[in-house]
Amino acid sequence: MNKATTAVYPGTFDPITNGHIDIIERGARLFNYVVVAIAENPGKHPLFSLQQRRELAVLALAHLPNVRIVAFSGLLVDLVHEVGAQVILRGLRAVSDFEYEFQLASMNRRLDARVETVFLTPAEHYAFISSSLVREIARLSGPVAEFVPSVVATALMAKFSEQGA
Ligand code: COA
């Protein structure tokens, strides 16, 4: 059986980090297509606009031909259906991620029983990265080059010098 499988990798990506990219690269090897879905998520009061988060992801993932990036503001299961995907891909960094991820996967299954959630773990040296820690380090003028692609590091520097101006 040769069945094309598309996975949706959702998140806020404020901003995209090397940890996210590690999971996306793993997903792009496993699935025919990966759709990186950037949630508007106004409740998180993102630092970067939806358009900026999308642009940074497009630049950071340009090396992956079977990955595309979309922005969305509705229900995740509706987007999964819209793009013809069968799988939701999520990263599990530590045991502490599990409870929230279990809840999310169970609720998504309740909303649409056809969608399966698949979890991948990042390389261990990315397990401690989160977007909020990266934002905090950049806000305090610390070094973020190890945790994010260079386009993101530049955008963070610009954002905080603009805010400080
Ligand atoms: N490497 C580095 N960081 C990672 C990571 C990885 N592999 N995986 C997750 N993270 C971090 C993120 O950077 C983020 O950090 P922060 O909170 O410190 O900024 C944190 O883990 C979790 O964020 P994220 O993975 O972006 O998920 P989220 O909780 O912000 O978003 C959605 C979850 C978008 C999937 C969810 O809100 C959603 O589906 N929204 C659409 C509406 C909907 O359908 N709601 C019902 C869902 S049942």
py3Dmol code that shows the C-alpha trace and the ligand (Angstrom):
import py3Dmol

protein = """\
ATOM      1  CA  MET A   1       0.000   0.000   0.000  1.00  0.00           C
ATOM      2  CA  ASN A   2       1.416   3.367  -0.977  1.00  0.00           C
ATOM      3  CA  LYS A   3      -0.481   5.945   1.005  1.00  0.00           C
ATOM      4  CA  ALA A   4       0.673   9.582   1.081  1.00  0.00           C
ATOM      5  CA  THR A   5       0.703  10.791   4.652  1.00  0.00           C
ATOM      6  CA  THR A   6       0.620  14.423   5.627  1.00  0.00           C
ATOM      7  CA  ALA A   7       1.349  15.524   9.187  1.00  0.00           C
ATOM      8  CA  VAL A   8       0.458  18.900  10.662  1.00  0.00           C
ATOM      9  CA  TYR A   9       2.942  20.283  13.202  1.00  0.00           C
ATOM     10  CA  PRO A  10       1.087  23.025  15.115  1.00  0.00           C
ATOM     11  CA  GLY A  11       2.385  25.585  17.555  1.00  0.00           C
ATOM     12  CA  THR A  12       2.658  29.274  18.333  1.00  0.00           C
ATOM     13  CA  PHE A  13       6.282  29.482  17.135  1.00  0.00           C
ATOM     14  CA  ASP A  14       6.994  32.784  18.902  1.00  0.00           C
ATOM     15  CA  PRO A  15       9.632  32.430  17.543  1.00  0.00           C
ATOM     16  CA  ILE A  16      10.599  29.142  15.843  1.00  0.00           C
ATOM     17  CA  THR A  17      13.613  27.557  17.602  1.00  0.00           C
ATOM     18  CA  ASN A  18      16.227  24.924  16.707  1.00  0.00           C
ATOM     19  CA  GLY A  19      14.198  22.502  18.864  1.00  0.00           C
ATOM     20  CA  HIS A  20      11.111  22.976  16.655  1.00  0.00           C
ATOM     21  CA  ILE A  21      13.275  22.614  13.533  1.00  0.00           C
ATOM     22  CA  ASP A  22      14.759  19.360  14.857  1.00  0.00           C
ATOM     23  CA  ILE A  23      11.242  17.890  15.235  1.00  0.00           C
ATOM     24  CA  ILE A  24      10.199  19.181  11.776  1.00  0.00           C
ATOM     25  CA  GLU A  25      13.288  17.633  10.133  1.00  0.00           C
ATOM     26  CA  ARG A  26      12.500  14.291  11.798  1.00  0.00           C
ATOM     27  CA  GLY A  27       8.861  14.586  10.685  1.00  0.00           C
ATOM     28  CA  ALA A  28       9.910  15.437   7.110  1.00  0.00           C
ATOM     29  CA  ARG A  29      11.862  12.159   6.978  1.00  0.00           C
ATOM     30  CA  LEU A  30       8.914  10.109   8.261  1.00  0.00           C
ATOM     31  CA  PHE A  31       5.964  11.669   6.435  1.00  0.00           C
ATOM     32  CA  ASN A  32       5.442  12.552   2.779  1.00  0.00           C
ATOM     33  CA  TYR A  33       4.543  16.119   3.695  1.00  0.00           C
ATOM     34  CA  VAL A  34       4.673  18.220   6.845  1.00  0.00           C
ATOM     35  CA  VAL A  35       2.511  21.304   7.218  1.00  0.00           C
ATOM     36  CA  VAL A  36       3.834  23.633   9.915  1.00  0.00           C
ATOM     37  CA  ALA A  37       0.724  25.355  11.267  1.00  0.00           C
ATOM     38  CA  ILE A  38       1.296  28.632  13.080  1.00  0.00           C
ATOM     39  CA  ALA A  39      -1.533  29.380  15.482  1.00  0.00           C
ATOM     40  CA  GLU A  40      -2.557  33.009  15.906  1.00  0.00           C
ATOM     41  CA  ASN A  41      -2.977  32.272  19.647  1.00  0.00           C
ATOM     42  CA  PRO A  42      -3.879  35.830  20.796  1.00  0.00           C
ATOM     43  CA  GLY A  43      -4.256  34.496  24.371  1.00  0.00           C
ATOM     44  CA  LYS A  44      -0.446  34.092  24.527  1.00  0.00           C
ATOM     45  CA  HIS A  45       0.099  37.761  23.515  1.00  0.00           C
ATOM     46  CA  PRO A  46       2.886  36.800  21.080  1.00  0.00           C
ATOM     47  CA  LEU A  47       5.948  39.022  20.705  1.00  0.00           C
ATOM     48  CA  PHE A  48       5.970  38.557  16.913  1.00  0.00           C
ATOM     49  CA  SER A  49       2.892  39.100  14.736  1.00  0.00           C
ATOM     50  CA  LEU A  50       1.393  36.098  12.975  1.00  0.00           C
ATOM     51  CA  GLN A  51       2.864  37.349   9.676  1.00  0.00           C
ATOM     52  CA  GLN A  52       6.359  37.737  11.228  1.00  0.00           C
ATOM     53  CA  ARG A  53       6.209  34.274  12.833  1.00  0.00           C
ATOM     54  CA  ARG A  54       5.211  32.819   9.456  1.00  0.00           C
ATOM     55  CA  GLU A  55       8.006  34.664   7.596  1.00  0.00           C
ATOM     56  CA  LEU A  56      10.646  33.496  10.086  1.00  0.00           C
ATOM     57  CA  ALA A  57       9.450  29.887   9.771  1.00  0.00           C
ATOM     58  CA  VAL A  58       9.510  30.098   5.944  1.00  0.00           C
ATOM     59  CA  LEU A  59      13.137  31.307   6.048  1.00  0.00           C
ATOM     60  CA  ALA A  60      14.209  28.794   8.702  1.00  0.00           C
ATOM     61  CA  LEU A  61      12.674  25.821   6.858  1.00  0.00           C
ATOM     62  CA  ALA A  62      13.628  26.693   3.266  1.00  0.00           C
ATOM     63  CA  HIS A  63      15.957  23.660   3.141  1.00  0.00           C
ATOM     64  CA  LEU A  64      13.040  21.208   3.496  1.00  0.00           C
ATOM     65  CA  PRO A  65      11.197  20.737   0.165  1.00  0.00           C
ATOM     66  CA  ASN A  66       8.313  18.664   1.583  1.00  0.00           C
ATOM     67  CA  VAL A  67       7.488  21.178   4.334  1.00  0.00           C
ATOM     68  CA  ARG A  68       5.089  24.082   3.941  1.00  0.00           C
ATOM     69  CA  ILE A  69       4.028  26.726   6.386  1.00  0.00           C
ATOM     70  CA  VAL A  70       0.512  28.019   7.011  1.00  0.00           C
ATOM     71  CA  ALA A  71      -1.002  30.402   9.540  1.00  0.00           C
ATOM     72  CA  PHE A  72      -4.363  29.595  11.146  1.00  0.00           C
ATOM     73  CA  SER A  73      -6.753  31.009  13.683  1.00  0.00           C
ATOM     74  CA  GLY A  74      -9.501  28.366  13.921  1.00  0.00           C
ATOM     75  CA  LEU A  75      -9.634  24.860  15.339  1.00  0.00           C
ATOM     76  CA  LEU A  76      -6.615  22.656  14.711  1.00  0.00           C
ATOM     77  CA  VAL A  77      -8.726  19.656  13.629  1.00  0.00           C
ATOM     78  CA  ASP A  78     -10.448  21.838  11.002  1.00  0.00           C
ATOM     79  CA  LEU A  79      -7.062  22.846   9.583  1.00  0.00           C
ATOM     80  CA  VAL A  80      -5.929  19.196   9.571  1.00  0.00           C
ATOM     81  CA  HIS A  81      -8.996  18.348   7.505  1.00  0.00           C
ATOM     82  CA  GLU A  82      -8.568  21.401   5.222  1.00  0.00           C
ATOM     83  CA  VAL A  83      -4.988  20.481   4.240  1.00  0.00           C
ATOM     84  CA  GLY A  84      -5.834  16.787   3.759  1.00  0.00           C
ATOM     85  CA  ALA A  85      -3.663  15.617   6.668  1.00  0.00           C
ATOM     86  CA  GLN A  86      -4.163  12.480   8.779  1.00  0.00           C
ATOM     87  CA  VAL A  87      -1.688  13.107  11.592  1.00  0.00           C
ATOM     88  CA  ILE A  88      -0.921  15.800  14.171  1.00  0.00           C
ATOM     89  CA  LEU A  89       2.775  15.856  15.008  1.00  0.00           C
ATOM     90  CA  ARG A  90       3.941  17.119  18.425  1.00  0.00           C
ATOM     91  CA  GLY A  91       7.288  17.181  20.176  1.00  0.00           C
ATOM     92  CA  LEU A  92       7.773  15.778  23.683  1.00  0.00           C
ATOM     93  CA  ARG A  93      10.772  17.327  25.412  1.00  0.00           C
ATOM     94  CA  ALA A  94      10.372  16.075  28.963  1.00  0.00           C
ATOM     95  CA  VAL A  95       7.926  14.259  31.238  1.00  0.00           C
ATOM     96  CA  SER A  96       6.520  17.669  32.183  1.00  0.00           C
ATOM     97  CA  ASP A  97       5.180  18.100  28.617  1.00  0.00           C
ATOM     98  CA  PHE A  98       3.217  14.867  28.850  1.00  0.00           C
ATOM     99  CA  GLU A  99       0.135  15.897  30.818  1.00  0.00           C
ATOM    100  CA  TYR A 100      -0.692  18.872  28.590  1.00  0.00           C
ATOM    101  CA  GLU A 101       0.067  16.923  25.416  1.00  0.00           C
ATOM    102  CA  PHE A 102      -2.092  14.003  26.564  1.00  0.00           C
ATOM    103  CA  GLN A 103      -4.985  16.399  27.186  1.00  0.00           C
ATOM    104  CA  LEU A 104      -4.534  18.094  23.799  1.00  0.00           C
ATOM    105  CA  ALA A 105      -4.315  14.778  21.918  1.00  0.00           C
ATOM    106  CA  SER A 106      -7.372  13.378  23.717  1.00  0.00           C
ATOM    107  CA  MET A 107      -9.431  16.489  23.034  1.00  0.00           C
ATOM    108  CA  ASN A 108      -8.407  16.539  19.370  1.00  0.00           C
ATOM    109  CA  ARG A 109      -9.398  12.862  19.095  1.00  0.00           C
ATOM    110  CA  ARG A 110     -12.772  13.679  20.673  1.00  0.00           C
ATOM    111  CA  LEU A 111     -13.231  16.509  18.144  1.00  0.00           C
ATOM    112  CA  ASP A 112     -12.227  14.309  15.194  1.00  0.00           C
ATOM    113  CA  ALA A 113     -11.690  10.577  15.723  1.00  0.00           C
ATOM    114  CA  ARG A 114      -9.972  10.161  12.336  1.00  0.00           C
ATOM    115  CA  VAL A 115      -6.939  12.229  13.349  1.00  0.00           C
ATOM    116  CA  GLU A 116      -4.013  10.536  15.119  1.00  0.00           C
ATOM    117  CA  THR A 117      -1.428  12.430  17.199  1.00  0.00           C
ATOM    118  CA  VAL A 118       2.169  11.246  16.836  1.00  0.00           C
ATOM    119  CA  PHE A 119       4.905  12.318  19.270  1.00  0.00           C
ATOM    120  CA  LEU A 120       8.590  12.679  18.484  1.00  0.00           C
ATOM    121  CA  THR A 121      11.397  13.577  20.867  1.00  0.00           C
ATOM    122  CA  PRO A 122      14.045  16.142  19.918  1.00  0.00           C
ATOM    123  CA  ALA A 123      17.798  15.559  20.144  1.00  0.00           C
ATOM    124  CA  GLU A 124      18.658  15.771  23.842  1.00  0.00           C
ATOM    125  CA  HIS A 125      20.654  19.001  23.493  1.00  0.00           C
ATOM    126  CA  TYR A 126      17.411  20.730  22.396  1.00  0.00           C
ATOM    127  CA  ALA A 127      15.250  19.317  25.191  1.00  0.00           C
ATOM    128  CA  PHE A 128      15.541  22.421  27.380  1.00  0.00           C
ATOM    129  CA  ILE A 129      14.786  25.056  24.727  1.00  0.00           C
ATOM    130  CA  SER A 130      11.478  26.938  24.781  1.00  0.00           C
ATOM    131  CA  SER A 131      10.396  30.018  22.888  1.00  0.00           C
ATOM    132  CA  SER A 132       9.698  31.940  26.091  1.00  0.00           C
ATOM    133  CA  LEU A 133      13.210  31.303  27.493  1.00  0.00           C
ATOM    134  CA  VAL A 134      14.715  32.384  24.159  1.00  0.00           C
ATOM    135  CA  ARG A 135      12.622  35.599  24.225  1.00  0.00           C
ATOM    136  CA  GLU A 136      13.712  36.323  27.783  1.00  0.00           C
ATOM    137  CA  ILE A 137      17.412  35.800  27.017  1.00  0.00           C
ATOM    138  CA  ALA A 138      17.151  38.058  23.941  1.00  0.00           C
ATOM    139  CA  ARG A 139      15.258  40.720  25.910  1.00  0.00           C
ATOM    140  CA  LEU A 140      18.133  40.781  28.410  1.00  0.00           C
ATOM    141  CA  SER A 141      20.668  41.015  25.541  1.00  0.00           C
ATOM    142  CA  GLY A 142      21.984  37.481  26.130  1.00  0.00           C
ATOM    143  CA  PRO A 143      23.300  35.144  23.421  1.00  0.00           C
ATOM    144  CA  VAL A 144      20.612  33.172  21.556  1.00  0.00           C
ATOM    145  CA  ALA A 145      22.615  32.039  18.490  1.00  0.00           C
ATOM    146  CA  GLU A 146      22.878  28.495  19.850  1.00  0.00           C
ATOM    147  CA  PHE A 147      19.112  28.092  20.189  1.00  0.00           C
ATOM    148  CA  VAL A 148      17.598  29.696  17.076  1.00  0.00           C
ATOM    149  CA  PRO A 149      18.481  30.107  13.379  1.00  0.00           C
ATOM    150  CA  SER A 150      20.413  33.288  12.540  1.00  0.00           C
ATOM    151  CA  VAL A 151      17.365  34.968  10.885  1.00  0.00           C
ATOM    152  CA  VAL A 152      15.475  34.547  14.149  1.00  0.00           C
ATOM    153  CA  ALA A 153      18.384  35.859  16.258  1.00  0.00           C
ATOM    154  CA  THR A 154      18.522  38.957  14.019  1.00  0.00           C
ATOM    155  CA  ALA A 155      14.734  39.457  14.256  1.00  0.00           C
ATOM    156  CA  LEU A 156      14.864  39.162  18.048  1.00  0.00           C
ATOM    157  CA  MET A 157      17.649  41.748  18.260  1.00  0.00           C
ATOM    158  CA  ALA A 158      15.688  44.108  15.988  1.00  0.00           C
ATOM    159  CA  LYS A 159      12.477  43.601  17.975  1.00  0.00           C
ATOM    160  CA  PHE A 160      14.072  44.410  21.336  1.00  0.00           C
ATOM    161  CA  SER A 161      16.087  47.376  20.051  1.00  0.00           C
ATOM    162  CA  GLU A 162      12.842  48.727  18.496  1.00  0.00           C
ATOM    163  CA  GLN A 163      11.036  48.238  21.838  1.00  0.00           C
ATOM    164  CA  GLY A 164      13.887  49.815  23.768  1.00  0.00           C
ATOM    165  CA  ALA A 165      13.998  52.815  21.405  1.00  0.00           C
TER     166      ALA A 165
END
"""
ligand_1 = """\
48
COA
N 11.649 22.607 20.861
C 11.632 23.759 21.502
N 10.532 24.266 22.055
C 9.394 23.568 21.955
C 9.341 22.350 21.283
C 10.541 21.857 20.720
N 10.611 20.712 20.067
N 8.084 21.895 21.352
C 7.374 22.795 22.056
N 8.175 23.810 22.437
C 7.819 24.937 23.292
C 7.304 26.119 22.549
O 8.359 26.944 22.133
C 6.438 26.759 23.599
O 7.250 27.481 24.486
P 6.711 28.695 25.337
O 5.322 28.357 25.803
O 7.733 28.775 26.387
O 6.721 29.879 24.433
C 5.870 25.582 24.373
O 6.765 24.530 24.149
C 4.531 25.095 23.936
O 4.149 25.757 22.826
P 3.705 25.176 21.430
O 4.305 23.872 21.111
O 3.860 26.287 20.450
O 2.261 24.887 21.678
P 1.238 25.884 22.175
O 0.818 25.317 23.486
O 1.657 27.298 22.157
O 0.163 25.724 21.045
C -1.558 24.603 19.817
C -0.632 24.616 21.027
C -1.314 25.690 18.815
C -1.320 23.278 19.187
C -2.975 24.691 20.383
O -3.115 25.879 21.108
C -4.018 24.629 19.291
O -4.269 23.583 18.732
N -4.644 25.790 18.978
C -5.672 25.890 17.955
C -7.067 25.983 18.572
C -7.560 24.619 18.948
O -7.791 23.756 18.126
N -7.767 24.449 20.253
C -8.252 23.212 20.790
C -7.108 22.254 21.001
S -7.698 20.739 21.697
"""
view = py3Dmol.view(width=600, height=400)
view.addModel(protein, "pdb")
view.setStyle({"model": 0}, {"cartoon": {"style": "trace"}})
view.addModel(ligand_1, "xyz")
view.setStyle({"model": 1}, {"stick": {}})
view.zoomTo()
view.show()
